Amino acid sequence: MTCPALPSPALPARSVRRKSLWPLALALSLLVLAALSVGFGARQVVLADIWAALRGETANIAQAAVSARIPRTALAALAGAALGLSGAIMQGVTRNPLADPGISGVNMGASLAVVIGVAWFQISSAEAYIWTAILGAGLAAVFVYTIGSLGPGGATPLKLALAGAASSIALSSLVIAVVLPRNDIAGGIRSWQIGGVGGATFERIWPVLPFLAAGFALAMTSARRLNPLALGDEMAAGLGERVATARATAALAAILSCGATTAVCGPIGFVGLVVPHLCRLLVGIDHRWLLPFSALAGACLLMGADVLGRVIARPSEIDVGIVVAFLGAPFFIWIVRRRKAAGAMTMTATERVTHSRRSRARRYRRVIAGLALAPAGRIRAGADPGAIRDPAAGCAAGTGGP
């Protein structure tokens, strides 16, 4: 018999109003960035060209340029939303503030699967790319979680972070090993691995929409269940949650989102790391607010990075994966330094019990070592045997003697 889930505490009206204003502000920011993305690029355009391109006209080069930017803008918004959403889910599932599709090895698993599919099985259709990337992302996620679960204490945040980082490096080396002898695909694979939304068309976007929609729906279904998971598995189970089911459903949503995005855009890192932390500062830790807010913020971040890459390198452009890396790497270092300054990562109930047991075991070993070192008859009644480490020290302290 499971205990009923506790109702969520009621929030003050002012807090609810403040939270509801942030999504509106982000939605307005998204519209502004979309307008900038359509209007700015290597070629200067005027407002008349933008309106004509939105109506489907391509009478001149400027209108054709705007028509090419529209699917690029849509792909940047969809990819950023999927990556921000999957990053928030991974941080909630693993209780690890450093979790991210890139750092956890999920993106690189999807990349390796696509590279193997192209090099060995000659896949070429968009559907094949998407299914292959999702399969690779899922296998990488299972592998990282399995490695992080080994040893005492189970899947702790620190072990998952180390397992993800090591797996990402290993998978990246395997990608290079597969591509290196294939000069016929090396150029395209290298360009795809940088991560970008350039050259997007609606023909590339339509096949990925069902997977992104399924991932978003699963994420919203899992939002309420992620809140008890933050308290630890034992506490979540005591509140009536099916921990394994909740974790598997949320993980599937993250795998669908980042796998499908990687298939279309290539591996783009740091969006899933930066966005959830910023959103927690604005709307708190409730995943019912955090997940949709992370999707909106991720869309804004990736779209803004795409516009910035086009503006600072005009008339050329910088891929969005490079721009996001420049923005995300300092943020990652800041998070690590803050966590180090704050001490060890927050321990769950299981980790606290394990730490307490280990502390008691160390005290018992010291007591036994003291008894073994002290000669017979030199421990006076009522003395603490754990305090005697050396017979000579014990005699000098007056705790024993002839």
N, C-alpha and C positions, 0 to 999 in steps of 0.2 A: 504494500500500500504506500503510495507516494503522498507526500504532503502537498497541499495546494500552494501554488505560487503566490508569494506575497504581493499585494497590490503596490504599484509604484506610488511614492509619496507625491502629494499634490504640490505643484509649484506655485509660488506667488504669482499673482496676475501680472505684476511688473516684469518678472523674469520671463514669463511666457510671451509678453508683448515684445520684449527686447529680443528674444530668440526668433520670433516671427519676422522681425524687421531685417535681420541679417540675410535670410534667403532672398528677400526682395531686393536688398542692396546688391547681392551677388548676381541676381537675374538681370538687373539693370547694367551691372558691369559686363556681364556676358554679352548683352546686346551692343554695348559700346565697343567692346573688343571685336565682335563680329563685324561691325561697320568698319573699324580700322583694318581688319584683316582683308576685307573685300576692297577697300579703297587704297591701301598702301602696298607697294611692291616695286619691282624693277622698272615698271613703266608708269608714268604719271597718267592719272585718269581724272576726269571731272565728274560732277554729280550726274550730268545727263548720260554719260556712258554707263554709270552704275545702274541707273533706272532702266536703261535700254537692255542691259545684260540681264537684269532681274526679270524682264519680260521675255527673255529668250532670244533677243536680237544679237547678232554678231556681225554687224555691217562693216566694222573697222577693227583695227588691231587692238585698240583700247577696250572695246566691248568684248572682244575675244579673250583679252587678258582677265577682265573681270569675271567672265564666265568660267575661266579656269580656276579662279580663286574661290568660287562659291563651294565646290565640293571639297576643296582643301580646308576651308574654314569649318565645314560640317564634320570632316574627319578629325580635325584637331579637337573640336568640342567633344565628340564621341569618345575619342581615345583618352583625352584627359579625364573625362568623367569616369570611364571604366578603370583607369589606373588609380585615380584617387579613391574610388570605392573599394577596389581590391586591396589597396594598402591599409585602409581603415579596418577592413575585415580581418586581414592577416594580423594586425596588431591586437585586435580583440580576441581572435582565436588563440594566439600564442601567448598573450599577455606580455608581449615584447615590444617596447617602444621603438626598437630599431628594425622591426619587421617591414619588409618592402618586397614587391615582386622581383626587383632587381637584386637586392642584397640577399634575399632568401633563396636565390637560385632558380626561381620559378620561370622568370623570363629567359634565362639562359637554357633551361631545359626545353622550353618551347623553341628556342633558336636552334638548338642541336637537332631536335626532331625535324624541323623544316629543312635544315641543311642536309641531313641524311636523306630525307625524302627527295630533295632536288638532285643530289649527287648520285644516289644509288637507285632510286625508283622513278626518276624523271617525272615527278609530279609537276603539274603546271596550272591546274584550275584553282580558282579562288577557294572553292569548297574543300579541295584536298589540302590546301595550305592551312585552312582554319582547323579542320579536324586533326591534322598532324600536329599543329601547334598546341592544341588543347590536350592531346594525348601526351605530348612531351611535358607540358606544364604539370599535368596530373602526376605523371611518374616522378618528376623531380620533387614535387611537394611531398609525395609519399616517402620518397627516399630520404629527404631532409628530416622529416618528422620521425622516421624510424631511427636514423642515426642519433638525432637529438634525444630520443627516448631511452637510449641505452644507458646502463649504469644506475647507481642509486639516485633516487629523487625524481626519476622519470624525465619528462620533457620540460626542463626548466627554461626560462627565457634566455639565459646565458648560453646554454648548450645548443638551443635552436639557432641562436645568432651565429655561433661559431660553426655549426654544421652547415648553415646556409651559405656563409661566406666561403668556406672551404669547397663546398659543392659548386658554387658559382665559378670559382677559379678553375676547378677541374673540368667542368663542362665547357668553359671557354677554351681551354687547351684542346679539348676534343674537337671543338668546332674548327679550330685552326688546323688540326691534323687531318680532318676530312676535306677541307677546302684546299689545302696546300698543293696536293698533286693534281688538282683540277683547274687548269688555267682557263677553261672554257666558261666556268661559272664563278671564278674568283672575284672578278670585278663587280658583278651584280650582288653577290653575297656580301662583300665588304661594304658596299653602299647601303644595302638593306640593314646591316648590323649596326650602323651608326644610329639609326632610328630617326624617322622623319615622316612628314605628311606631304612632301612635295610630289607632284604628279598624280595627285588623287583624282579619281573619277567616281561618278555615282555607280558605275559598274563594279568598282571595287568595294563600295560601301554597302550596297544592297545585301550581298551574301552574309555580311557580318552582323547585320541588324538583329536577326532572330537570336543569335547567341548572346549579344549584349543585353537584349530585352530579357532573356531567360536569366542571365546573371543578376540583373537588377531586381527582378521579381524575387528570386531566391534570397538576395541580400535583404530586401525589405521584410521578407518573411522571417528571416533570422535576426532581425535587429533587436527585438525584445529579448531573445534568448542569449544574446551576447552580453547583456548586462549582468546576469548572475555568473557567467563564466569568468568575469573579471574578479570575482571573489574567491576563485579557486574551485577545483572540481568537487571537493567534498561539500563545500558550502552550496554550490549550485545544485548538486544532487539532493541535499537536504531541503532545498527550496522547491523541489519537485521537478527540476529540469532533467531531461534525458541528455546527459552531457555528450555522449558519443554521437547521438543523432544531431544535436545542435551544432557541434563542431564540424561534423561531416557536411551538413547542409551549407553552413557558412563557407567552408573551404571550397565546396563545389562552385559556389557563386563567384569566389575570387578566381578560381582556376578558369572558369568560362570567360570571365571578363578580361583577365590579363592574357590568356592564351589567344583569344580571338583578336585582341588588340595587337599583340606581337606578330601575328600572322600578316596583318595588313600594314603596320607601321614599322615593324622591327622592334628590337628591345629598347625601350625608353625607360631609363632609371630615374630614381629620386622623386618622381611625382607622388608615388604612393607613400613616400617617407615624409615629405615636407607638408603635404596638404592636411593629413589628419592631425598633426600637431598644431598647426595654425587654427584648424577648426575647433579643436578642444578649447583653445583660449577664448573662442567666441561663443560657442553654444554648450560647452561642458562635455561630460563624458557619456551622456545618455546616447546609446547607439541609434535610437529611433530618430534623433535629431542629427547625430554625427554622420550617419551614412549618406543620406541625401545631400547634406551640406557639403560633405567631402566630394561628392560627384560634381556639384556645381562649382566648387572651388578648383577642382582638378581641371575642369573644362576651361575655366578662366586662366589658370596657370599655363596650360599647354598652348592655348590660343595666343596669350600674351607673349609667350616665348617664341612662337612662330612669327608673330609680327616683329618682335625685336630682332630676330635673326635676319629678317628681310631688310630692316631699316639700317642696321649698323654695317651691313656688308653690301649695300647697294652700289652698283647694279647687280652684283651677285647675291648670294644668300648663304646663311649658315643653317645647317640642319637643326631641327628643334631638339634632337637628342643631345647635341653638343651644348646648346644654350641652357637646357635644363640641368645638365651636369655641372656647368659653371655656377648655376644658382644653387643647386642642391648639395654639392660637395661641402661648401662652408657650413651649411645648415647641419649636415650630418656630423661634422667635427664638433659643432656647438652642442649638439645633443649628447654626443659621447662625453664631452668634457663636463657637461652639466650633470649627467648621470654619475660620473666618477666623483665629482665634488659632493654630490648628495649621498654618496656611499653606494653600497651594493644595491642591486635592483630589488624592488619590493618583493618580499617573500610571501608565497601563498601559505595556506594552512598546512599543506603537506610539507613544504620546505621548512616551516617553523618547527614542526614535529621532528623532522629528520635532523635539523640543527640541534634541537634539544637532546635528542637521543645520542648524537655524536658527542655533545659536550659531557653528558653523563658518562659515556664510555671512556672518554679521556680522563675524567676524574677517577673512575674506578681503576684505570690502568696506573695512574700515579699512586693511588693507595697501595695497590699490589706491589708496585716497584719499591715503595718505601718499606713495606713489610719484608720484602726480600733482601733489601740492603741492610736493614737493622738487625744486629746479632740478637740471638735469643736472650731474653731476660732483660733487654735494655729499653723496653717500652713500658713506661709506667702506666698504671691504670688510669683511664680517663683521658690519656693523651690522644691527639689526633694523629693516627699513623700516616695519613697523607702528608703531614707537615715534615716528616722525617725523610730526607732524601739522601743524607750521608751520615754514617754513624758518628764521625768526628764532629760534624756540624751539630748533631743532636746533643752530644756531650757538652759542646761549648755553649749551647743555648740552655742547658739545664734540663733538657727533656729526657735525659737518660744518663746513666753513669754507673760505675761500680759501687 
